[in-house]
Amino acid sequence: MRQHPAARVEGGGGRDGPGTASEVRLAVRGLVRRFGGLAAVAGVDLDLQAGEILGLIGPNGSGKTTLVNCISGVLLSTAGRVSLEGRDITTWSRVRRARAGLARTFQTLRLFRLLTVRENIEVGLDATRWRGRGRADIPRELEARLGLQEQARTVVSQLPHGVQRRVEIARALASRPRVLLIDEPAAGLNDAETAELRELLQAVRSDFGCSILLIDHDMSLVLRVADRVQVLDEGRVIFVGRPDQAFKEASVVEAYLGVA
């Protein structure tokens, strides 16, 4: 397969770490999101580096999805700043952020269920307004890379849940993102599908040059695929570091289990 237009030479550092550790693709500083008197996100800092998979974890209600919603523009932050490759995008619309290279998937699948796999991917491509050379080849290339060739003409509502997850990732990749935000991709998957997803995320990072911010409750996925993890509790960061060190921290154990 020809190199996808989204691919970048610095992408793909493997499981040992990001490709270019000094380049911060996505930076969040002091982000706050309030709902009335409740601070769902309370002053979060986050750095996502080039070629990195960063796992964002924490107990239910810790603010993970709210943070990603603020980063992607689904919600506007109450305070703080979001930067994409050095550009301040804090006040940008969701559409403008997407066109600048920020793509996401959702915890609950948001595919066009009456469209085929290829048509869903083409929607993602159309959203970018990109009209470059080779544009027409991108859906077929994504189908090949994500193992969707046989289902290309199938309406997505007829496909198993795990395959629909791959379609959603393919649609996000069609926008040629620099940063990919993935929210709970293992939800509803069995063990075999989760193992396939783990391999897919590593391949996406390697082949497409994306930096990935991954939210998931499935620790078998996050701890095996992430270069670093960042743990939230009650809207605040309580740990940032290597996956194998996270659950050695008393604050993390306490957040998940309620005991130190």
Helices and strands as residue ranges (DSSP letters): E 20-35, E 38-50, E 53-57, H 64-72, E 79-84, E 87-88, H 94-99, E 102-104, H 117-126, G 135-137, H 138-145, G 149-151, G 156-158, H 161-173, E 179-183, H 191-208, E 211-215, H 219-225, E 228-233, E 236-241, H 243-246, H 250-257
